[in-house]
Amino acid sequence: MNWKSHVLEIQETIRSSKKYEDYVPLLENYKHELELALATHPSHVTLASQLASIYMELRHGADESIKILEDILDQHSTTLTSDDQSRLLTNLAYHHSEGYYEPVAIKYLKKAVKLGSNYEQTYAGLGLLLAGEEAYQEAVDCFEKLIILSNDIKYRYNLAVSLYGNGKIQEASGLFEAILEENEQHVKAMYGLATCYATSGEFAKALMLADKMIATGEMENDDLPDIYFLCGEYQLHCEAHQDGAGLRYYFHAGWLAPYFYSLMALGQREELALKYKEIMKEKQLEYDEAVVEEMDEGETEEERRFHLLNLKAEIQEIEEAYERVLAGEKPEIQARLWCEYECYLIDCVRHQEMED
């Protein structure tokens, strides 16, 4: 079976159409051929990995993809090469993360690293998951290994983000600056560098970059409230929230405390009291509706209680944040940067690079 021709045809159809129903027949046909071939060659890593990806595309759910790959690992581990095991483990990790089992995904990726995986996707996936868990030093180790395998700009960007998260502001700044020298329109790197400047007290540089980001047309001022707050630009911070969809980060104490403080610093006590009253009214309404609404299918009583307790805690945290601001306490914030996500499934029918 020429599996590469199947993948190329599917990818071309996806690129040209974008309509799911247009390439479902191709997926189904490829699935049928893979299942027949795998029945004859049950330990074939490529066939199994491709089939797991097709199941995902056909929306079968993560468990079916996981079972195919775990069966090969369990039943043929003594005959698989380290390369095959690394490939299976990396693919398994992706399917587990798709099923929201991130701790299991991390475990599989770490196993692949121990095997000396030569796949970029292994380190890219592990770095992304670790950064998402705020395990930044481990993420730095992954991305440093990754840029030895590939000098791709996205990996250097993710390394800079992880360095920033690990408190290495100067090192992160240097990487963001190098990226911008290579691509001066890299808006995410601009934001990263502006955040580094604001964090280290170089406010004029941070604000200059904020203006540059807005000038690109890819960012609005409501994308930049953290930078404005760190720079002491309280009017711009308030405008950033008010120009967006209300308080665009939802009514959460972590986002509201800087906004409350900014209003206070600007002498807008009446506006602060009014906003606080509106927010608390909406939060209480959210809680009251949650109390009386019907339980979702499959939801347990324990999950319902946990949800209600969380809502109550959020209300209390907002109240406490407001009281601290009234007492003159300035909230400490750390702007968080996010890695640039990419698919790290090695055998992804959509993204794997194929030659004709």
C-alpha positions as CSV (number, residue, x, y, z in Angstrom):
1,M,0.0,0.0,0.0
2,N,1.3,3.4,-1.0
3,W,0.4,5.2,2.2
4,K,2.2,8.4,1.2
5,S,0.0,8.9,-1.8
6,H,-3.1,8.7,0.4
7,V,-1.7,11.3,2.8
8,L,-0.8,13.7,0.0
9,E,-4.3,13.4,-1.6
10,I,-5.9,14.1,1.8
11,Q,-3.7,17.1,2.5
12,E,-4.3,18.5,-1.0
13,T,-8.1,18.1,-0.5
14,I,-8.0,19.8,2.9
15,R,-6.0,22.7,1.5
16,S,-8.3,23.2,-1.5
17,S,-11.6,22.7,0.2
18,K,-11.7,23.2,3.9
19,K,-15.0,21.4,4.0
20,Y,-15.0,18.3,6.2
21,E,-17.5,16.4,4.1
22,D,-15.3,16.8,1.1
23,Y,-12.4,14.8,2.5
24,V,-14.3,12.3,4.7
25,P,-14.6,9.8,1.9
26,L,-10.8,9.9,1.5
27,L,-10.3,9.4,5.2
28,E,-12.7,6.5,5.2
29,N,-11.0,4.8,2.3
30,Y,-7.6,5.2,3.8
31,K,-8.9,3.9,7.1
32,H,-10.3,0.8,5.4
33,E,-7.0,0.1,3.7
34,L,-5.0,0.7,6.9
35,E,-7.1,-1.7,8.9
36,L,-6.7,-4.4,6.4
37,A,-2.9,-3.9,6.2
38,L,-2.6,-3.8,10.0
39,A,-4.5,-7.1,10.4
40,T,-1.7,-8.7,8.3
41,H,1.2,-6.7,9.9
42,P,0.0,-6.1,13.5
43,S,3.4,-4.6,14.7
44,H,3.8,-2.2,11.8
45,V,4.5,1.2,13.5
46,T,3.7,3.3,10.5
47,L,0.4,1.6,9.7
48,A,-0.7,1.9,13.3
49,S,0.4,5.5,13.7
50,Q,-1.4,6.5,10.5
51,L,-4.6,4.7,11.5
52,A,-4.5,6.4,14.9
53,S,-4.3,9.7,13.2
54,I,-7.2,8.8,10.8
55,Y,-9.4,7.9,13.7
56,M,-8.7,11.3,15.2
57,E,-9.6,13.0,11.9
58,L,-12.8,11.0,11.8
59,R,-13.6,12.1,15.3
60,H,-13.7,8.7,16.9
61,G,-12.3,10.0,20.1
62,A,-8.8,9.8,21.6
63,D,-9.3,6.4,23.3
64,E,-9.5,4.5,20.0
65,S,-6.2,6.1,18.8
66,I,-4.6,5.4,22.1
67,K,-5.5,1.8,22.2
68,I,-4.0,1.0,18.8
69,L,-0.6,2.5,19.7
70,E,-0.6,1.1,23.3
71,D,-1.3,-2.4,22.0
72,I,1.8,-2.3,19.8
73,L,3.9,-1.0,22.7
74,D,2.6,-3.7,25.1
75,Q,2.7,-6.6,22.7
76,H,5.8,-5.9,20.6
77,S,8.1,-3.9,22.9
78,T,11.0,-6.5,22.7
79,T,11.2,-6.2,18.9
80,L,10.7,-2.4,18.5
81,T,13.7,-0.2,17.9
82,S,14.3,2.8,20.1
83,D,13.3,5.0,17.1
84,D,10.0,3.1,16.8
85,Q,9.3,3.4,20.5
86,S,10.1,7.1,20.5
87,R,7.7,7.6,17.6
88,L,4.9,5.6,19.3
89,L,5.4,7.3,22.6
90,T,5.4,10.8,21.0
91,N,2.2,10.0,19.1
92,L,0.6,8.5,22.2
93,A,1.4,11.6,24.1
94,Y,-0.4,13.7,21.5
95,H,-3.5,11.6,21.6
96,H,-3.5,11.6,25.4
97,S,-3.2,15.4,25.4
98,E,-6.1,15.6,22.9
99,G,-8.1,13.6,25.5
100,Y,-7.0,16.0,28.2
101,Y,-4.7,13.6,29.9
102,E,-1.7,15.9,30.1
103,P,0.1,14.2,33.0
104,V,0.1,10.9,31.0
105,A,1.2,12.7,27.9
106,I,4.2,14.2,29.8
107,K,5.1,10.8,31.1
108,Y,5.2,9.3,27.6
109,L,7.2,12.2,26.2
110,K,9.8,11.9,29.0
111,K,10.1,8.2,28.2
112,A,10.8,9.1,24.6
113,V,13.4,11.6,25.7
114,K,15.2,9.0,27.8
115,L,15.3,6.8,24.7
116,G,17.2,9.5,22.9
117,S,14.4,10.5,20.5
118,N,15.6,12.2,17.4
119,Y,12.1,13.5,16.6
120,E,11.6,17.3,16.9
121,Q,8.0,16.7,17.9
122,T,9.0,14.9,21.1
123,Y,10.8,17.9,22.5
124,A,8.3,20.4,21.0
125,G,5.4,18.6,22.6
126,L,7.1,18.1,26.0
127,G,8.2,21.7,26.1
128,L,4.7,23.0,25.3
129,L,3.1,20.8,28.0
130,L,5.7,21.7,30.6
131,A,5.4,25.4,29.9
132,G,1.7,25.0,30.2
133,E,2.2,23.5,33.6
134,E,4.6,26.4,34.5
135,A,7.5,23.9,34.8
136,Y,9.6,26.4,33.0
137,Q,13.1,25.1,33.8
138,E,12.2,21.7,32.3
139,A,10.6,23.5,29.4
140,V,13.9,25.4,28.8
141,D,15.8,22.2,28.8
142,C,13.5,20.8,26.1
143,F,13.6,23.8,23.8
144,E,17.4,24.1,24.2
145,K,17.6,20.5,23.0
146,L,15.1,21.2,20.2
147,I,17.0,24.2,18.7
148,I,20.0,21.9,18.3
149,L,17.7,19.6,16.1
150,S,16.1,22.6,14.3
151,N,16.8,26.3,14.2
152,D,13.1,27.1,13.5
153,I,12.1,30.5,14.8
154,K,9.1,29.1,16.6
155,Y,11.3,26.9,18.8
156,R,13.5,29.9,19.6
157,Y,10.4,31.9,20.5
158,N,9.1,29.2,22.8
159,L,12.6,29.0,24.5
160,A,12.4,32.7,25.1
161,V,8.9,32.4,26.6
162,S,10.2,29.6,28.9
163,L,13.2,31.6,30.0
164,Y,11.0,34.5,30.8
165,G,8.7,32.2,32.8
166,N,11.8,30.9,34.6
167,G,12.8,34.5,35.6
168,K,15.6,34.7,33.1
169,I,14.5,38.1,31.8
170,Q,17.7,39.2,30.2
171,E,18.2,36.0,28.4
172,A,14.6,36.0,27.2
173,S,15.1,39.7,26.0
174,G,18.1,38.7,24.0
175,L,16.3,35.9,22.2
176,F,13.2,38.1,21.5
177,E,15.6,40.8,20.1
178,A,17.3,38.3,17.9
179,I,14.0,37.1,16.5
180,L,13.0,40.7,15.8
181,E,16.2,41.3,14.0
182,E,15.4,38.3,11.8
183,N,11.7,39.2,11.4
184,E,10.8,42.7,12.5
185,Q,7.1,42.1,12.1
186,H,7.0,39.1,14.6
187,V,4.3,40.6,16.8
188,K,4.5,37.9,19.5
189,A,8.2,38.5,19.9
190,M,7.4,42.2,20.2
191,Y,4.9,41.5,23.0
192,G,7.4,39.2,24.7
193,L,10.2,41.9,24.5
194,A,7.8,44.6,25.7
195,T,6.8,42.4,28.6
196,C,10.5,41.9,29.5
197,Y,11.1,45.6,29.3
198,A,8.1,46.4,31.5
199,T,9.1,43.8,34.0
200,S,12.6,45.1,34.3
201,G,11.6,48.7,34.6
202,E,12.4,49.9,31.0
203,F,9.1,51.5,30.6
204,A,9.8,53.8,27.7
205,K,11.0,50.9,25.6
206,A,8.0,48.8,26.5
207,L,5.5,51.6,25.6
208,M,7.3,52.3,22.3
209,L,6.9,48.6,21.4
210,A,3.2,48.7,22.5
211,D,2.6,51.5,20.0
212,K,4.5,49.6,17.3
213,M,2.3,46.5,18.0
214,I,-0.9,48.5,17.6
215,A,0.5,50.1,14.4
216,T,0.9,46.6,12.8
217,G,-2.9,46.2,12.9
218,E,-2.5,42.8,14.5
219,M,-3.0,44.0,18.1
220,E,-5.4,46.5,19.8
221,N,-4.8,48.4,23.0
222,D,-7.1,45.9,24.8
223,D,-4.4,43.2,24.2
224,L,-1.9,45.2,26.3
225,P,-3.4,45.9,29.7
226,D,-0.6,44.1,31.6
227,I,2.1,46.1,29.9
228,Y,0.3,49.4,30.6
229,F,-0.2,48.5,34.3
230,L,3.4,47.4,34.8
231,C,4.5,50.7,33.2
232,G,2.3,52.7,35.5
233,E,0.1,53.9,32.6
234,Y,-3.1,53.5,34.5
235,Q,-5.3,55.5,32.1
236,L,-4.2,53.3,29.2
237,H,-4.8,50.2,31.4
238,C,-8.4,51.3,32.0
239,E,-8.9,52.2,28.4
240,A,-7.6,48.8,27.3
241,H,-10.2,47.1,29.4
242,Q,-13.0,49.4,28.5
243,D,-12.3,49.4,24.8
244,G,-12.6,45.6,24.7
245,A,-15.5,43.3,25.5
246,G,-16.1,44.8,28.9
247,L,-13.4,43.5,31.2
248,R,-12.3,41.1,28.5
249,Y,-10.6,38.6,30.9
250,Y,-13.8,37.9,32.7
251,F,-14.6,38.8,36.2
252,H,-11.7,37.2,38.0
253,A,-9.8,38.8,40.9
254,G,-6.5,38.3,39.2
255,W,-7.6,40.6,36.3
256,L,-9.8,42.9,38.3
257,A,-7.4,43.9,41.0
258,P,-5.1,45.9,38.6
259,Y,-8.2,47.5,37.1
260,F,-9.5,48.5,40.5
261,Y,-6.2,49.9,41.5
262,S,-5.9,51.9,38.2
263,L,-9.2,53.5,38.8
264,M,-8.2,54.3,42.4
265,A,-4.8,55.8,41.2
266,L,-6.7,58.0,38.8
267,G,-8.9,59.3,41.5
268,Q,-12.0,57.7,40.0
269,R,-13.5,56.4,43.3
270,E,-17.1,56.8,42.2
271,E,-16.4,54.9,39.0
272,L,-14.6,52.2,41.0
273,A,-17.5,51.8,43.4
274,L,-20.0,51.6,40.5
275,K,-17.9,49.0,38.6
276,Y,-17.5,46.9,41.7
277,K,-21.2,46.9,42.3
278,E,-22.0,45.9,38.7
279,I,-19.4,43.1,38.8
280,M,-20.6,41.7,42.2
281,K,-24.2,41.8,41.0
282,E,-23.3,39.8,37.9
283,K,-21.2,37.3,39.8
284,Q,-24.0,36.8,42.3
285,L,-26.4,36.2,39.4
286,E,-24.1,33.7,37.9
287,Y,-24.0,31.8,41.2
288,D,-27.8,32.0,41.7
289,E,-28.4,30.6,38.2
290,A,-25.9,27.8,38.8
291,V,-27.7,26.8,41.9
292,V,-31.1,26.3,40.2
293,E,-30.0,25.1,36.7
294,E,-30.4,21.5,35.8
295,M,-27.3,19.3,36.1
296,D,-25.5,18.5,32.8
297,E,-25.7,14.9,31.5
298,G,-23.0,12.9,33.3
299,E,-22.4,15.6,35.9
300,T,-22.1,14.3,39.5
301,E,-23.3,15.9,42.7
302,E,-19.7,16.2,43.8
303,E,-18.8,18.1,40.5
304,R,-21.8,20.4,41.0
305,R,-20.7,21.2,44.6
306,F,-17.2,21.8,43.4
307,H,-18.4,24.3,40.8
308,L,-20.6,26.2,43.3
309,L,-17.7,26.4,45.8
310,N,-15.5,27.8,43.0
311,L,-18.0,30.4,42.2
312,K,-18.3,31.4,45.9
313,A,-14.6,31.5,46.2
314,E,-14.3,33.8,43.1
315,I,-16.9,36.2,44.7
316,Q,-14.9,36.3,47.9
317,E,-11.6,36.8,46.1
318,I,-13.0,39.8,44.2
319,E,-14.4,41.3,47.4
320,E,-11.0,40.9,49.1
321,A,-9.1,42.4,46.1
322,Y,-11.5,45.4,46.2
323,E,-10.9,45.9,49.9
324,R,-7.1,45.7,49.5
325,V,-7.2,48.3,46.8
326,L,-9.4,50.6,49.0
327,A,-6.7,50.2,51.7
328,G,-4.1,51.5,49.3
329,E,-2.4,48.1,48.5
330,K,-1.0,47.9,44.9
331,P,-1.5,44.4,43.4
332,E,1.6,42.7,42.2
333,I,1.2,41.2,38.7
334,Q,3.4,39.1,36.5
335,A,2.4,39.2,32.8
336,R,2.4,35.7,31.5
337,L,3.7,34.8,28.0
338,W,2.4,31.8,26.1
339,C,4.3,29.4,23.9
340,E,3.4,29.3,20.2
341,Y,1.4,26.0,19.8
342,E,2.0,23.6,17.0
343,C,0.8,20.1,16.3
344,Y,3.4,17.6,17.6
345,L,1.8,14.5,16.3
346,I,4.5,12.8,14.1
347,D,2.1,10.9,12.0
348,C,-0.5,13.7,11.5
349,V,-2.4,13.2,8.3
350,R,-2.8,17.0,8.1
351,H,0.6,18.3,9.0
352,Q,3.3,15.7,8.3
353,E,5.6,16.7,5.5
354,M,5.5,14.3,2.6
355,E,7.4,14.0,-0.6
356,D,5.7,13.0,-3.8
